[in-house]
C-alpha cells in the first residue's frame, strides 16, 4: 500500500501514518483469521511518500507561529507605553472618545 502524506503538518502526518499502519495490520489479521485460523499474521507493508517536509520535522511548522508572536511584541510594547503615559484610561478614551452613552439609553426606554 502506498500512502501519500502532507508533511506541512508533521504531527498530523505522523499520526495518520501510524494509524494507517495499525488499521492495515488489523485488517490483515482479520483476513488471515478468516482464511487460516491460528496462522501467523503478516501485514502488508505500508510505503509512505511524504510531500513538502520529507523529514517530518515539526520545527518547520513552528516558524510561522513564532514569527507572528515576534511581530506583535513591538505593538504590544507601544500600547503599554502609551497607556502608562496618558493615564489609566488613555487607550479607551482614544478609541471611544467621541461616543456618548445617551444613544443607548434611549433605545431601552420604551
C-alpha positions, 0 to 999 in steps of 0.5 A: 500500500502506498500512502501519500502524506502532507508533511506541512503538518508533521504531527498530523502526518505522523499520526495518520501514518501510524494509524494507517499502519495499525488499521492495515495490520488489523485488517490483515489479521482479520483476513488471515483469521478468516482464511487460516485460523491460528496462522501467523499474521503478516501485514502488508507493508505500508510505503509512505511518500511524504510531500513538502517536509520529507523529514517530518520535522515539526520545527518547520511548522513552528516558524510561522507561529513564532514569527507572528508572536515576534511581530506583535511584541513591538505593538504590544510594547507601544500600547503599554507605553502609551497607556502608562503615559496618558493615564489609566484610561488613555487607550479607551478614551482614544478609541471611544472618545467621541461616543456618548452613552445617551444613544443607548439609553434611549433605545431601552426606554420604551 
